[in-house]
Amino acid sequence: MAKFGTASLRRLSECDDRIQLVLNEVVKTFDCSVLCGYRDEDTQQELYRTGRSHVQWPDSKHNQSPSMAVDVAPYPIDWADRERFNYFAGYVMGVASQHGIALRWGGDWNRDWKVRDNNFDDLPHYELIVPKE
């Protein structure tokens, strides 16, 4: 059984408890690394400036504490293996659904189950969908 390393555990601890629950279940079956939980203003603005994020501070779900978003990738990470990211996403989304947790994945922003219709792919990104009150 896989388990998170120290860096992944630290990053995951910055996230909402629901994200922690999902990923702690996922890692039992699918080895993965948590790349990012919370982002401070400097980090968010740098990602926006370089085009790796499409939102500025404080509009990312990563900018809340606890973070309402996480970046996580199957391990070992192969950025060129889109199919593996898709497979991993299906597993993550299935685990979330089993726990009644609604997530949006950066490979299917509009949640239409089509993975090639995005203007911007962020394959490691998952964010909580919280109903508006």
PyRosetta script that sets phi, psi and omega in degrees:
from pyrosetta import init, pose_from_sequence

init()
pose = pose_from_sequence("MAKFGTASLRRLSECDDRIQLVLNEVVKTFDCSVLCGYRDEDTQQELYRTGRSHVQWPDSKHNQSPSMAVDVAPYPIDWADRERFNYFAGYVMGVASQHGIALRWGGDWNRDWKVRDNNFDDLPHYELIVPKE")
pose.set_psi(1, 131.6)
pose.set_omega(1, 178.0)
pose.set_phi(2, -73.5)
pose.set_psi(2, 161.9)
pose.set_omega(2, 174.1)
pose.set_phi(3, -151.0)
pose.set_psi(3, 158.0)
pose.set_omega(3, -179.7)
pose.set_phi(4, -73.1)
pose.set_psi(4, 144.6)
pose.set_omega(4, 172.1)
pose.set_phi(5, -80.7)
pose.set_psi(5, 177.9)
pose.set_omega(5, -176.8)
pose.set_phi(6, -59.2)
pose.set_psi(6, -46.5)
pose.set_omega(6, -178.5)
pose.set_phi(7, -64.5)
pose.set_psi(7, -43.0)
pose.set_omega(7, 178.8)
pose.set_phi(8, -63.3)
pose.set_psi(8, -41.5)
pose.set_omega(8, 179.1)
pose.set_phi(9, -62.7)
pose.set_psi(9, -40.4)
pose.set_omega(9, 178.9)
pose.set_phi(10, -63.9)
pose.set_psi(10, -46.7)
pose.set_omega(10, -179.8)
pose.set_phi(11, -64.9)
pose.set_psi(11, -41.0)
pose.set_omega(11, 179.3)
pose.set_phi(12, -64.8)
pose.set_psi(12, -34.1)
pose.set_omega(12, -179.3)
pose.set_phi(13, -64.8)
pose.set_psi(13, -18.4)
pose.set_omega(13, 178.0)
pose.set_phi(14, -80.0)
pose.set_psi(14, -5.8)
pose.set_omega(14, -173.2)
pose.set_phi(15, -99.4)
pose.set_psi(15, 159.3)
pose.set_omega(15, 174.7)
pose.set_phi(16, -52.7)
pose.set_psi(16, 147.0)
pose.set_omega(16, -178.2)
pose.set_phi(17, -56.1)
pose.set_psi(17, -32.8)
pose.set_omega(17, -179.7)
pose.set_phi(18, -67.3)
pose.set_psi(18, -39.3)
pose.set_omega(18, 176.2)
pose.set_phi(19, -65.3)
pose.set_psi(19, -42.5)
pose.set_omega(19, 178.4)
pose.set_phi(20, -59.8)
pose.set_psi(20, -43.4)
pose.set_omega(20, 179.6)
pose.set_phi(21, -59.1)
pose.set_psi(21, -49.5)
pose.set_omega(21, -178.3)
pose.set_phi(22, -60.2)
pose.set_psi(22, -51.1)
pose.set_omega(22, -174.4)
pose.set_phi(23, -71.6)
pose.set_psi(23, -29.6)
pose.set_omega(23, 174.6)
pose.set_phi(24, -67.2)
pose.set_psi(24, -27.6)
pose.set_omega(24, 172.7)
pose.set_phi(25, -76.8)
pose.set_psi(25, -44.2)
pose.set_omega(25, -178.4)
pose.set_phi(26, -57.6)
pose.set_psi(26, -47.6)
pose.set_omega(26, -173.8)
pose.set_phi(27, -65.0)
pose.set_psi(27, -18.2)
pose.set_omega(27, 176.8)
pose.set_phi(28, -64.6)
pose.set_psi(28, -26.5)
pose.set_omega(28, -176.6)
pose.set_phi(29, -116.4)
pose.set_psi(29, -34.2)
pose.set_omega(29, -171.3)
pose.set_phi(30, -125.9)
pose.set_psi(30, 108.1)
pose.set_omega(30, -178.3)
pose.set_phi(31, -61.5)
pose.set_psi(31, 134.4)
pose.set_omega(31, -176.6)
pose.set_phi(32, -155.9)
pose.set_psi(32, 164.0)
pose.set_omega(32, 178.9)
pose.set_phi(33, -124.2)
pose.set_psi(33, 133.5)
pose.set_omega(33, 174.8)
pose.set_phi(34, -84.6)
pose.set_psi(34, 120.2)
pose.set_omega(34, -175.8)
pose.set_phi(35, -93.2)
pose.set_psi(35, -31.6)
pose.set_omega(35, -175.1)
pose.set_phi(36, -161.7)
pose.set_psi(36, 137.2)
pose.set_omega(36, 170.2)
pose.set_phi(37, -114.6)
pose.set_psi(37, -100.3)
pose.set_omega(37, 178.7)
pose.set_phi(38, -73.8)
pose.set_psi(38, 142.6)
pose.set_omega(38, 173.2)
pose.set_phi(39, -122.1)
pose.set_psi(39, 130.2)
pose.set_omega(39, 174.7)
pose.set_phi(40, -79.0)
pose.set_psi(40, 174.6)
pose.set_omega(40, -174.4)
pose.set_phi(41, -61.3)
pose.set_psi(41, -45.3)
pose.set_omega(41, -178.4)
pose.set_phi(42, -61.2)
pose.set_psi(42, -43.9)
pose.set_omega(42, -179.8)
pose.set_phi(43, -64.6)
pose.set_psi(43, -45.8)
pose.set_omega(43, -179.2)
pose.set_phi(44, -61.9)
pose.set_psi(44, -44.6)
pose.set_omega(44, -178.8)
pose.set_phi(45, -65.7)
pose.set_psi(45, -35.7)
pose.set_omega(45, 176.9)
pose.set_phi(46, -66.7)
pose.set_psi(46, -41.8)
pose.set_omega(46, 177.5)
pose.set_phi(47, -64.1)
pose.set_psi(47, -37.9)
pose.set_omega(47, 176.9)
pose.set_phi(48, -66.7)
pose.set_psi(48, -46.3)
pose.set_omega(48, -178.6)
pose.set_phi(49, -59.7)
pose.set_psi(49, -36.8)
pose.set_omega(49, -177.9)
pose.set_phi(50, -90.6)
pose.set_psi(50, 2.1)
pose.set_omega(50, 177.2)
pose.set_phi(51, 81.6)
pose.set_psi(51, 8.0)
pose.set_omega(51, 178.9)
pose.set_phi(52, -85.8)
pose.set_psi(52, -8.3)
pose.set_omega(52, 171.3)
pose.set_phi(53, -137.1)
pose.set_psi(53, 148.7)
pose.set_omega(53, 179.5)
pose.set_phi(54, -102.9)
pose.set_psi(54, 5.8)
pose.set_omega(54, 178.8)
pose.set_phi(55, -128.8)
pose.set_psi(55, 147.2)
pose.set_omega(55, 178.3)
pose.set_phi(56, -93.3)
pose.set_psi(56, 164.6)
pose.set_omega(56, 172.3)
pose.set_phi(57, -59.1)
pose.set_psi(57, 136.3)
pose.set_omega(57, 1.2)
pose.set_phi(58, -104.1)
pose.set_psi(58, 31.6)
pose.set_omega(58, -169.8)
pose.set_phi(59, -85.7)
pose.set_psi(59, -6.5)
pose.set_omega(59, 176.6)
pose.set_phi(60, -82.7)
pose.set_psi(60, 146.0)
pose.set_omega(60, 174.8)
pose.set_phi(61, -68.2)
pose.set_psi(61, -12.4)
pose.set_omega(61, 172.9)
pose.set_phi(62, -73.7)
pose.set_psi(62, -16.6)
pose.set_omega(62, -172.6)
pose.set_phi(63, -88.9)
pose.set_psi(63, 2.4)
pose.set_omega(63, 176.3)
pose.set_phi(64, -97.1)
pose.set_psi(64, 155.0)
pose.set_omega(64, 176.5)
pose.set_phi(65, -126.4)
pose.set_psi(65, 115.0)
pose.set_omega(65, 3.0)
pose.set_phi(66, -71.2)
pose.set_psi(66, 156.5)
pose.set_omega(66, -177.9)
pose.set_phi(67, -66.3)
pose.set_psi(67, 136.5)
pose.set_omega(67, 177.3)
pose.set_phi(68, -94.3)
pose.set_psi(68, 8.5)
pose.set_omega(68, 179.1)
pose.set_phi(69, -142.1)
pose.set_psi(69, 158.4)
pose.set_omega(69, 177.9)
pose.set_phi(70, -145.4)
pose.set_psi(70, 147.1)
pose.set_omega(70, 169.6)
pose.set_phi(71, -109.9)
pose.set_psi(71, 123.4)
pose.set_omega(71, -176.7)
pose.set_phi(72, -142.9)
pose.set_psi(72, 142.8)
pose.set_omega(72, -176.9)
pose.set_phi(73, -134.1)
pose.set_psi(73, 148.8)
pose.set_omega(73, 174.5)
pose.set_phi(74, -63.6)
pose.set_psi(74, 142.5)
pose.set_omega(74, -177.0)
pose.set_phi(75, -109.5)
pose.set_psi(75, 138.7)
pose.set_omega(75, -2.8)
pose.set_phi(76, -70.3)
pose.set_psi(76, 149.6)
pose.set_omega(76, -174.4)
pose.set_phi(77, -80.1)
pose.set_psi(77, 127.0)
pose.set_omega(77, 173.2)
pose.set_phi(78, -128.7)
pose.set_psi(78, 98.3)
pose.set_omega(78, -175.0)
pose.set_phi(79, -61.3)
pose.set_psi(79, -22.3)
pose.set_omega(79, -178.5)
pose.set_phi(80, -84.0)
pose.set_psi(80, -10.1)
pose.set_omega(80, -175.6)
pose.set_phi(81, -95.0)
pose.set_psi(81, 77.5)
pose.set_omega(81, -179.6)
pose.set_phi(82, -59.9)
pose.set_psi(82, -38.9)
pose.set_omega(82, -179.2)
pose.set_phi(83, -59.6)
pose.set_psi(83, -39.0)
pose.set_omega(83, 179.2)
pose.set_phi(84, -67.4)
pose.set_psi(84, -38.7)
pose.set_omega(84, 175.6)
pose.set_phi(85, -62.4)
pose.set_psi(85, -40.4)
pose.set_omega(85, 178.2)
pose.set_phi(86, -63.6)
pose.set_psi(86, -44.8)
pose.set_omega(86, 178.9)
pose.set_phi(87, -60.5)
pose.set_psi(87, -46.1)
pose.set_omega(87, 178.4)
pose.set_phi(88, -60.7)
pose.set_psi(88, -43.9)
pose.set_omega(88, -179.5)
pose.set_phi(89, -60.6)
pose.set_psi(89, -41.4)
pose.set_omega(89, 177.7)
pose.set_phi(90, -59.8)
pose.set_psi(90, -39.0)
pose.set_omega(90, 178.6)
pose.set_phi(91, -67.3)
pose.set_psi(91, -46.8)
pose.set_omega(91, 179.2)
pose.set_phi(92, -59.2)
pose.set_psi(92, -47.1)
pose.set_omega(92, -177.8)
pose.set_phi(93, -64.6)
pose.set_psi(93, -36.2)
pose.set_omega(93, 177.3)
pose.set_phi(94, -65.6)
pose.set_psi(94, -43.9)
pose.set_omega(94, 177.9)
pose.set_phi(95, -62.7)
pose.set_psi(95, -44.4)
pose.set_omega(95, 178.9)
pose.set_phi(96, -58.9)
pose.set_psi(96, -45.9)
pose.set_omega(96, -179.6)
pose.set_phi(97, -60.9)
pose.set_psi(97, -40.7)
pose.set_omega(97, 178.4)
pose.set_phi(98, -60.2)
pose.set_psi(98, -27.8)
pose.set_omega(98, -179.6)
pose.set_phi(99, -98.5)
pose.set_psi(99, 7.3)
pose.set_omega(99, 179.0)
pose.set_phi(100, 70.1)
pose.set_psi(100, 27.5)
pose.set_omega(100, -178.3)
pose.set_phi(101, -109.5)
pose.set_psi(101, 123.3)
pose.set_omega(101, -179.1)
pose.set_phi(102, -90.1)
pose.set_psi(102, 123.2)
pose.set_omega(102, 177.3)
pose.set_phi(103, -122.0)
pose.set_psi(103, 154.4)
pose.set_omega(103, 168.7)
pose.set_phi(104, -115.2)
pose.set_psi(104, 136.3)
pose.set_omega(104, -179.5)
pose.set_phi(105, -106.5)
pose.set_psi(105, 142.0)
pose.set_omega(105, -178.7)
pose.set_phi(106, -70.4)
pose.set_psi(106, 1.8)
pose.set_omega(106, 172.5)
pose.set_phi(107, -101.9)
pose.set_psi(107, -2.1)
pose.set_omega(107, 179.8)
pose.set_phi(108, -154.9)
pose.set_psi(108, 66.0)
pose.set_omega(108, -173.7)
pose.set_phi(109, -54.4)
pose.set_psi(109, -40.6)
pose.set_omega(109, -175.8)
pose.set_phi(110, -88.6)
pose.set_psi(110, 2.3)
pose.set_omega(110, 174.3)
pose.set_phi(111, 58.6)
pose.set_psi(111, 38.4)
pose.set_omega(111, 179.0)
pose.set_phi(112, -98.9)
pose.set_psi(112, 7.5)
pose.set_omega(112, 179.4)
pose.set_phi(113, 69.1)
pose.set_psi(113, 13.4)
pose.set_omega(113, 173.9)
pose.set_phi(114, -105.1)
pose.set_psi(114, 125.9)
pose.set_omega(114, -172.0)
pose.set_phi(115, -104.4)
pose.set_psi(115, 11.1)
pose.set_omega(115, 179.4)
pose.set_phi(116, -125.9)
pose.set_psi(116, 16.9)
pose.set_omega(116, -176.8)
pose.set_phi(117, -111.6)
pose.set_psi(117, 16.3)
pose.set_omega(117, 178.7)
pose.set_phi(118, -84.0)
pose.set_psi(118, 150.9)
pose.set_omega(118, 169.1)
pose.set_phi(119, -83.6)
pose.set_psi(119, -22.9)
pose.set_omega(119, -177.3)
pose.set_phi(120, -145.0)
pose.set_psi(120, 115.3)
pose.set_omega(120, 176.8)
pose.set_phi(121, -92.6)
pose.set_psi(121, 134.2)
pose.set_omega(121, 174.6)
pose.set_phi(122, -134.0)
pose.set_psi(122, 74.4)
pose.set_omega(122, -168.3)
pose.set_phi(123, -61.0)
pose.set_psi(123, -27.9)
pose.set_omega(123, 176.9)
pose.set_phi(124, -83.4)
pose.set_psi(124, -4.7)
pose.set_omega(124, -169.9)
pose.set_phi(125, -89.5)
pose.set_psi(125, 131.7)
pose.set_omega(125, 172.5)
pose.set_phi(126, -133.7)
pose.set_psi(126, 139.1)
pose.set_omega(126, 178.2)
pose.set_phi(127, -138.4)
pose.set_psi(127, 148.0)
pose.set_omega(127, 177.7)
pose.set_phi(128, -70.0)
pose.set_psi(128, 141.2)
pose.set_omega(128, 171.4)
pose.set_phi(129, -103.9)
pose.set_psi(129, 112.4)
pose.set_omega(129, -177.4)
pose.set_phi(130, -111.4)
pose.set_psi(130, 121.9)
pose.set_omega(130, 179.2)
pose.set_phi(131, -58.7)
pose.set_psi(131, 141.5)
pose.set_omega(131, 176.9)
pose.set_phi(132, -71.2)
pose.set_psi(132, 138.6)
pose.set_omega(132, -178.6)
pose.set_phi(133, -87.7)
pose.dump_pdb("model.pdb")
